Amino acid sequence: MITIKDKTFVPFITAEAIQTRIQELAEQINQAYAGKTPLMVVVLNGAFLFAADLAKQLTIPCEITFLRVSSYKGTESTGQLKEILGLTESVAGRDLIVVEDIVDTGKTLGDIRDQLQAQSPASLAIATLLFKPEALRNPIDLQYVGFEIENKFVLGYGLDYDGLGRNTPDILVLE
């Protein structure tokens, strides 16, 4: 149990379970992209740990780039996508794997997907560590899902509460 600011978080998904699931996802991606060189488009800040661990498990050649967006304030999604730092390279004709930490409403990821699709990639797949089906408001096709979870606020392994808690190796849930 840890307390950050005014919130208390309790254990939810262990670091070991996360790493096991990432290895399984990497095996699926290695098979699906055999003979290809996908571009991993990592959504910062939350997905950086997931993306790093996933990339280390990939045996296929791949490139990595970053996209920084924000739609959270405190523990609530604002529903408004704010693009802060965009792509610097062309994605036209590339096989893209968008790497996200968590999908809840689907609004942010839907906006990212639409912006990337407008640039004519060869393909676009989405890998997310966490998915909250109960929170989904915008339908979105997820190819690689680490864990489906309840619609509760989570922290750790890249996920934060007002910028804090990202460095926790386990994923914790709001008590």
RODO-208021 format. One record per residue (C-alpha): residue number from 0; residue in three letters; x, y, z. Coordinates in steps of 0.25 Angstrom, whole numbers, plus 5000, padded with zeros to 4 digits. Layout:
% RODO-208021
<timi><doro>NUM</doro><vose>ALA</vose><X>X</X><Y>Y</Y><Z>Z</Z></timi>
...
END
This chain:
% RODO-208021
<timi><doro>0</doro><vose>MET</vose><X>5000</X><Y>5000</Y><Z>5000</Z></timi>
<timi><doro>1</doro><vose>ILE</vose><X>5005</X><Y>5014</Y><Z>4996</Z></timi>
<timi><doro>2</doro><vose>THR</vose><X>5000</X><Y>5028</Y><Z>4998</Z></timi>
<timi><doro>3</doro><vose>ILE</vose><X>5002</X><Y>5039</Y><Z>4988</Z></timi>
<timi><doro>4</doro><vose>LYS</vose><X>4997</X><Y>5052</Y><Z>4991</Z></timi>
<timi><doro>5</doro><vose>ASP</vose><X>4982</X><Y>5050</Y><Z>4996</Z></timi>
<timi><doro>6</doro><vose>LYS</vose><X>4980</X><Y>5036</Y><Z>4990</Z></timi>
<timi><doro>7</doro><vose>THR</vose><X>4984</X><Y>5022</Y><Z>4995</Z></timi>
<timi><doro>8</doro><vose>PHE</vose><X>4987</X><Y>5011</Y><Z>4985</Z></timi>
<timi><doro>9</doro><vose>VAL</vose><X>4987</X><Y>4996</Y><Z>4988</Z></timi>
<timi><doro>10</doro><vose>PRO</vose><X>4994</X><Y>4984</Y><Z>4980</Z></timi>
<timi><doro>11</doro><vose>PHE</vose><X>4987</X><Y>4980</Y><Z>4967</Z></timi>
<timi><doro>12</doro><vose>ILE</vose><X>4996</X><Y>4974</Y><Z>4957</Z></timi>
<timi><doro>13</doro><vose>THR</vose><X>5010</X><Y>4969</Y><Z>4961</Z></timi>
<timi><doro>14</doro><vose>ALA</vose><X>5022</X><Y>4973</Y><Z>4953</Z></timi>
<timi><doro>15</doro><vose>GLU</vose><X>5024</X><Y>4958</Y><Z>4950</Z></timi>
<timi><doro>16</doro><vose>ALA</vose><X>5011</X><Y>4956</Y><Z>4944</Z></timi>
<timi><doro>17</doro><vose>ILE</vose><X>5013</X><Y>4969</Y><Z>4935</Z></timi>
<timi><doro>18</doro><vose>GLN</vose><X>5026</X><Y>4963</Y><Z>4930</Z></timi>
<timi><doro>19</doro><vose>THR</vose><X>5020</X><Y>4950</Y><Z>4927</Z></timi>
<timi><doro>20</doro><vose>ARG</vose><X>5009</X><Y>4956</Y><Z>4919</Z></timi>
<timi><doro>21</doro><vose>ILE</vose><X>5018</X><Y>4965</Y><Z>4912</Z></timi>
<timi><doro>22</doro><vose>GLN</vose><X>5026</X><Y>4953</Y><Z>4907</Z></timi>
<timi><doro>23</doro><vose>GLU</vose><X>5013</X><Y>4947</Y><Z>4902</Z></timi>
<timi><doro>24</doro><vose>LEU</vose><X>5009</X><Y>4959</Y><Z>4894</Z></timi>
<timi><doro>25</doro><vose>ALA</vose><X>5024</X><Y>4960</Y><Z>4888</Z></timi>
<timi><doro>26</doro><vose>GLU</vose><X>5022</X><Y>4946</Y><Z>4883</Z></timi>
<timi><doro>27</doro><vose>GLN</vose><X>5009</X><Y>4949</Y><Z>4876</Z></timi>
<timi><doro>28</doro><vose>ILE</vose><X>5015</X><Y>4962</Y><Z>4870</Z></timi>
<timi><doro>29</doro><vose>ASN</vose><X>5028</X><Y>4954</Y><Z>4866</Z></timi>
<timi><doro>30</doro><vose>GLN</vose><X>5019</X><Y>4944</Y><Z>4858</Z></timi>
<timi><doro>31</doro><vose>ALA</vose><X>5010</X><Y>4955</Y><Z>4852</Z></timi>
<timi><doro>32</doro><vose>TYR</vose><X>5021</X><Y>4964</Y><Z>4847</Z></timi>
<timi><doro>33</doro><vose>ALA</vose><X>5031</X><Y>4953</Y><Z>4843</Z></timi>
<timi><doro>34</doro><vose>GLY</vose><X>5038</X><Y>4958</Y><Z>4830</Z></timi>
<timi><doro>35</doro><vose>LYS</vose><X>5034</X><Y>4973</Y><Z>4833</Z></timi>
<timi><doro>36</doro><vose>THR</vose><X>5040</X><Y>4984</Y><Z>4841</Z></timi>
<timi><doro>37</doro><vose>PRO</vose><X>5029</X><Y>4991</Y><Z>4848</Z></timi>
<timi><doro>38</doro><vose>LEU</vose><X>5029</X><Y>5005</Y><Z>4854</Z></timi>
<timi><doro>39</doro><vose>MET</vose><X>5025</X><Y>5005</Y><Z>4869</Z></timi>
<timi><doro>40</doro><vose>VAL</vose><X>5018</X><Y>5018</Y><Z>4872</Z></timi>
<timi><doro>41</doro><vose>VAL</vose><X>5019</X><Y>5020</Y><Z>4887</Z></timi>
<timi><doro>42</doro><vose>VAL</vose><X>5009</X><Y>5029</Y><Z>4894</Z></timi>
<timi><doro>43</doro><vose>LEU</vose><X>5016</X><Y>5037</Y><Z>4905</Z></timi>
<timi><doro>44</doro><vose>ASN</vose><X>5017</X><Y>5038</Y><Z>4916</Z></timi>
<timi><doro>45</doro><vose>GLY</vose><X>5010</X><Y>5026</Y><Z>4922</Z></timi>
<timi><doro>46</doro><vose>ALA</vose><X>5014</X><Y>5015</Y><Z>4911</Z></timi>
<timi><doro>47</doro><vose>PHE</vose><X>5029</X><Y>5017</Y><Z>4912</Z></timi>
<timi><doro>48</doro><vose>LEU</vose><X>5032</X><Y>5006</Y><Z>4922</Z></timi>
<timi><doro>49</doro><vose>PHE</vose><X>5022</X><Y>4996</Y><Z>4915</Z></timi>
<timi><doro>50</doro><vose>ALA</vose><X>5029</X><Y>5000</Y><Z>4901</Z></timi>
<timi><doro>51</doro><vose>ALA</vose><X>5043</X><Y>4998</Y><Z>4906</Z></timi>
<timi><doro>52</doro><vose>ASP</vose><X>5040</X><Y>4984</Y><Z>4912</Z></timi>
<timi><doro>53</doro><vose>LEU</vose><X>5032</X><Y>4980</Y><Z>4900</Z></timi>
<timi><doro>54</doro><vose>ALA</vose><X>5043</X><Y>4985</Y><Z>4890</Z></timi>
<timi><doro>55</doro><vose>LYS</vose><X>5053</X><Y>4977</Y><Z>4898</Z></timi>
<timi><doro>56</doro><vose>GLN</vose><X>5045</X><Y>4964</Y><Z>4896</Z></timi>
<timi><doro>57</doro><vose>LEU</vose><X>5043</X><Y>4966</Y><Z>4881</Z></timi>
<timi><doro>58</doro><vose>THR</vose><X>5052</X><Y>4958</Y><Z>4872</Z></timi>
<timi><doro>59</doro><vose>ILE</vose><X>5047</X><Y>4965</Y><Z>4859</Z></timi>
<timi><doro>60</doro><vose>PRO</vose><X>5054</X><Y>4978</Y><Z>4854</Z></timi>
<timi><doro>61</doro><vose>CYS</vose><X>5046</X><Y>4990</Y><Z>4858</Z></timi>
<timi><doro>62</doro><vose>GLU</vose><X>5048</X><Y>5005</Y><Z>4860</Z></timi>
<timi><doro>63</doro><vose>ILE</vose><X>5042</X><Y>5013</Y><Z>4871</Z></timi>
<timi><doro>64</doro><vose>THR</vose><X>5037</X><Y>5027</Y><Z>4871</Z></timi>
<timi><doro>65</doro><vose>PHE</vose><X>5029</X><Y>5035</Y><Z>4881</Z></timi>
<timi><doro>66</doro><vose>LEU</vose><X>5016</X><Y>5043</Y><Z>4882</Z></timi>
<timi><doro>67</doro><vose>ARG</vose><X>5012</X><Y>5051</Y><Z>4894</Z></timi>
<timi><doro>68</doro><vose>VAL</vose><X>4998</X><Y>5054</Y><Z>4897</Z></timi>
<timi><doro>69</doro><vose>SER</vose><X>4990</X><Y>5057</Y><Z>4909</Z></timi>
<timi><doro>70</doro><vose>SER</vose><X>4975</X><Y>5056</Y><Z>4913</Z></timi>
<timi><doro>71</doro><vose>TYR</vose><X>4976</X><Y>5054</Y><Z>4928</Z></timi>
<timi><doro>72</doro><vose>LYS</vose><X>4975</X><Y>5064</Y><Z>4940</Z></timi>
<timi><doro>73</doro><vose>GLY</vose><X>4976</X><Y>5057</Y><Z>4953</Z></timi>
<timi><doro>74</doro><vose>THR</vose><X>4969</X><Y>5044</Y><Z>4953</Z></timi>
<timi><doro>75</doro><vose>GLU</vose><X>4959</X><Y>5048</Y><Z>4942</Z></timi>
<timi><doro>76</doro><vose>SER</vose><X>4960</X><Y>5048</Y><Z>4927</Z></timi>
<timi><doro>77</doro><vose>THR</vose><X>4957</X><Y>5062</Y><Z>4921</Z></timi>
<timi><doro>78</doro><vose>GLY</vose><X>4952</X><Y>5056</Y><Z>4908</Z></timi>
<timi><doro>79</doro><vose>GLN</vose><X>4960</X><Y>5066</Y><Z>4901</Z></timi>
<timi><doro>80</doro><vose>LEU</vose><X>4972</X><Y>5062</Y><Z>4893</Z></timi>
<timi><doro>81</doro><vose>LYS</vose><X>4984</X><Y>5071</Y><Z>4894</Z></timi>
<timi><doro>82</doro><vose>GLU</vose><X>4995</X><Y>5068</Y><Z>4885</Z></timi>
<timi><doro>83</doro><vose>ILE</vose><X>5008</X><Y>5073</Y><Z>4891</Z></timi>
<timi><doro>84</doro><vose>LEU</vose><X>5019</X><Y>5066</Y><Z>4883</Z></timi>
<timi><doro>85</doro><vose>GLY</vose><X>5016</X><Y>5060</Y><Z>4869</Z></timi>
<timi><doro>86</doro><vose>LEU</vose><X>5023</X><Y>5050</Y><Z>4860</Z></timi>
<timi><doro>87</doro><vose>THR</vose><X>5035</X><Y>5055</Y><Z>4853</Z></timi>
<timi><doro>88</doro><vose>GLU</vose><X>5036</X><Y>5045</Y><Z>4842</Z></timi>
<timi><doro>89</doro><vose>SER</vose><X>5026</X><Y>5040</Y><Z>4831</Z></timi>
<timi><doro>90</doro><vose>VAL</vose><X>5018</X><Y>5028</Y><Z>4834</Z></timi>
<timi><doro>91</doro><vose>ALA</vose><X>5013</X><Y>5027</Y><Z>4820</Z></timi>
<timi><doro>92</doro><vose>GLY</vose><X>5014</X><Y>5012</Y><Z>4815</Z></timi>
<timi><doro>93</doro><vose>ARG</vose><X>5019</X><Y>5007</Y><Z>4829</Z></timi>
<timi><doro>94</doro><vose>ASP</vose><X>5014</X><Y>4996</Y><Z>4838</Z></timi>
<timi><doro>95</doro><vose>LEU</vose><X>5010</X><Y>5004</Y><Z>4851</Z></timi>
<timi><doro>96</doro><vose>ILE</vose><X>5008</X><Y>4998</Y><Z>4865</Z></timi>
<timi><doro>97</doro><vose>VAL</vose><X>5003</X><Y>5009</Y><Z>4874</Z></timi>
<timi><doro>98</doro><vose>VAL</vose><X>5007</X><Y>5005</Y><Z>4888</Z></timi>
<timi><doro>99</doro><vose>GLU</vose><X>4998</X><Y>5011</Y><Z>4899</Z></timi>
<timi><doro>100</doro><vose>ASP</vose><X>4998</X><Y>5009</Y><Z>4914</Z></timi>
<timi><doro>101</doro><vose>ILE</vose><X>4983</X><Y>5009</Y><Z>4916</Z></timi>
<timi><doro>102</doro><vose>VAL</vose><X>4970</X><Y>5010</Y><Z>4908</Z></timi>
<timi><doro>103</doro><vose>ASP</vose><X>4958</X><Y>5014</Y><Z>4916</Z></timi>
<timi><doro>104</doro><vose>THR</vose><X>4948</X><Y>5023</Y><Z>4908</Z></timi>
<timi><doro>105</doro><vose>GLY</vose><X>4956</X><Y>5021</Y><Z>4895</Z></timi>
<timi><doro>106</doro><vose>LYS</vose><X>4955</X><Y>5036</Y><Z>4892</Z></timi>
<timi><doro>107</doro><vose>THR</vose><X>4970</X><Y>5039</Y><Z>4892</Z></timi>
<timi><doro>108</doro><vose>LEU</vose><X>4974</X><Y>5026</Y><Z>4885</Z></timi>
<timi><doro>109</doro><vose>GLY</vose><X>4963</X><Y>5028</Y><Z>4875</Z></timi>
<timi><doro>110</doro><vose>ASP</vose><X>4968</X><Y>5042</Y><Z>4871</Z></timi>
<timi><doro>111</doro><vose>ILE</vose><X>4982</X><Y>5037</Y><Z>4870</Z></timi>
<timi><doro>112</doro><vose>ARG</vose><X>4978</X><Y>5026</Y><Z>4861</Z></timi>
<timi><doro>113</doro><vose>ASP</vose><X>4970</X><Y>5035</Y><Z>4852</Z></timi>
<timi><doro>114</doro><vose>GLN</vose><X>4982</X><Y>5045</Y><Z>4851</Z></timi>
<timi><doro>115</doro><vose>LEU</vose><X>4991</X><Y>5033</Y><Z>4848</Z></timi>
<timi><doro>116</doro><vose>GLN</vose><X>4982</X><Y>5027</Y><Z>4838</Z></timi>
<timi><doro>117</doro><vose>ALA</vose><X>4981</X><Y>5040</Y><Z>4831</Z></timi>
<timi><doro>118</doro><vose>GLN</vose><X>4996</X><Y>5039</Y><Z>4827</Z></timi>
<timi><doro>119</doro><vose>SER</vose><X>4993</X><Y>5026</Y><Z>4820</Z></timi>
<timi><doro>120</doro><vose>PRO</vose><X>5001</X><Y>5015</Y><Z>4827</Z></timi>
<timi><doro>121</doro><vose>ALA</vose><X>5002</X><Y>5001</Y><Z>4821</Z></timi>
<timi><doro>122</doro><vose>SER</vose><X>4995</X><Y>4996</Y><Z>4834</Z></timi>
<timi><doro>123</doro><vose>LEU</vose><X>4992</X><Y>5000</Y><Z>4848</Z></timi>
<timi><doro>124</doro><vose>ALA</vose><X>4991</X><Y>4991</Y><Z>4860</Z></timi>
<timi><doro>125</doro><vose>ILE</vose><X>4989</X><Y>4995</Y><Z>4875</Z></timi>
<timi><doro>126</doro><vose>ALA</vose><X>4996</X><Y>4989</Y><Z>4887</Z></timi>
<timi><doro>127</doro><vose>THR</vose><X>4991</X><Y>4994</Y><Z>4901</Z></timi>
<timi><doro>128</doro><vose>LEU</vose><X>4996</X><Y>4989</Y><Z>4914</Z></timi>
<timi><doro>129</doro><vose>LEU</vose><X>4982</X><Y>4991</Y><Z>4921</Z></timi>
<timi><doro>130</doro><vose>PHE</vose><X>4968</X><Y>4992</Y><Z>4915</Z></timi>
<timi><doro>131</doro><vose>LYS</vose><X>4956</X><Y>4996</Y><Z>4923</Z></timi>
<timi><doro>132</doro><vose>PRO</vose><X>4944</X><Y>4991</Y><Z>4914</Z></timi>
<timi><doro>133</doro><vose>GLU</vose><X>4933</X><Y>4997</Y><Z>4924</Z></timi>
<timi><doro>134</doro><vose>ALA</vose><X>4939</X><Y>5011</Y><Z>4921</Z></timi>
<timi><doro>135</doro><vose>LEU</vose><X>4940</X><Y>5010</Y><Z>4906</Z></timi>
<timi><doro>136</doro><vose>ARG</vose><X>4931</X><Y>5021</Y><Z>4899</Z></timi>
<timi><doro>137</doro><vose>ASN</vose><X>4938</X><Y>5021</Y><Z>4886</Z></timi>
<timi><doro>138</doro><vose>PRO</vose><X>4939</X><Y>5007</Y><Z>4879</Z></timi>
<timi><doro>139</doro><vose>ILE</vose><X>4953</X><Y>5003</Y><Z>4876</Z></timi>
<timi><doro>140</doro><vose>ASP</vose><X>4960</X><Y>4991</Y><Z>4871</Z></timi>
<timi><doro>141</doro><vose>LEU</vose><X>4971</X><Y>4986</Y><Z>4880</Z></timi>
<timi><doro>142</doro><vose>GLN</vose><X>4980</X><Y>4975</Y><Z>4874</Z></timi>
<timi><doro>143</doro><vose>TYR</vose><X>4989</X><Y>4973</Y><Z>4886</Z></timi>
<timi><doro>144</doro><vose>VAL</vose><X>4983</X><Y>4975</Y><Z>4901</Z></timi>
<timi><doro>145</doro><vose>GLY</vose><X>4991</X><Y>4972</Y><Z>4913</Z></timi>
<timi><doro>146</doro><vose>PHE</vose><X>4980</X><Y>4972</Y><Z>4923</Z></timi>
<timi><doro>147</doro><vose>GLU</vose><X>4966</X><Y>4975</Y><Z>4923</Z></timi>
<timi><doro>148</doro><vose>ILE</vose><X>4962</X><Y>4982</Y><Z>4936</Z></timi>
<timi><doro>149</doro><vose>GLU</vose><X>4950</X><Y>4988</Y><Z>4944</Z></timi>
<timi><doro>150</doro><vose>ASN</vose><X>4948</X><Y>5003</Y><Z>4942</Z></timi>
<timi><doro>151</doro><vose>LYS</vose><X>4956</X><Y>5007</Y><Z>4954</Z></timi>
<timi><doro>152</doro><vose>PHE</vose><X>4968</X><Y>5017</Y><Z>4955</Z></timi>
<timi><doro>153</doro><vose>VAL</vose><X>4981</X><Y>5010</Y><Z>4954</Z></timi>
<timi><doro>154</doro><vose>LEU</vose><X>4996</X><Y>5015</Y><Z>4957</Z></timi>
<timi><doro>155</doro><vose>GLY</vose><X>5010</X><Y>5010</Y><Z>4954</Z></timi>
<timi><doro>156</doro><vose>TYR</vose><X>5018</X><Y>5003</Y><Z>4943</Z></timi>
<timi><doro>157</doro><vose>GLY</vose><X>5017</X><Y>5016</Y><Z>4936</Z></timi>
<timi><doro>158</doro><vose>LEU</vose><X>5003</X><Y>5021</Y><Z>4940</Z></timi>
<timi><doro>159</doro><vose>ASP</vose><X>5003</X><Y>5033</Y><Z>4949</Z></timi>
<timi><doro>160</doro><vose>TYR</vose><X>4994</X><Y>5041</Y><Z>4958</Z></timi>
<timi><doro>161</doro><vose>ASP</vose><X>4997</X><Y>5056</Y><Z>4956</Z></timi>
<timi><doro>162</doro><vose>GLY</vose><X>5011</X><Y>5052</Y><Z>4951</Z></timi>
<timi><doro>163</doro><vose>LEU</vose><X>5015</X><Y>5043</Y><Z>4962</Z></timi>
<timi><doro>164</doro><vose>GLY</vose><X>5016</X><Y>5028</Y><Z>4964</Z></timi>
<timi><doro>165</doro><vose>ARG</vose><X>5020</X><Y>5024</Y><Z>4950</Z></timi>
<timi><doro>166</doro><vose>ASN</vose><X>5033</X><Y>5017</Y><Z>4956</Z></timi>
<timi><doro>167</doro><vose>THR</vose><X>5025</X><Y>5007</Y><Z>4964</Z></timi>
<timi><doro>168</doro><vose>PRO</vose><X>5029</X><Y>4993</Y><Z>4958</Z></timi>
<timi><doro>169</doro><vose>ASP</vose><X>5015</X><Y>4987</Y><Z>4961</Z></timi>
<timi><doro>170</doro><vose>ILE</vose><X>5001</X><Y>4993</Y><Z>4956</Z></timi>
<timi><doro>171</doro><vose>LEU</vose><X>4993</X><Y>4998</Y><Z>4968</Z></timi>
<timi><doro>172</doro><vose>VAL</vose><X>4979</X><Y>5001</Y><Z>4969</Z></timi>
<timi><doro>173</doro><vose>LEU</vose><X>4972</X><Y>5013</Y><Z>4976</Z></timi>
<timi><doro>174</doro><vose>GLU</vose><X>4967</X><Y>5008</Y><Z>4990</Z></timi>
END
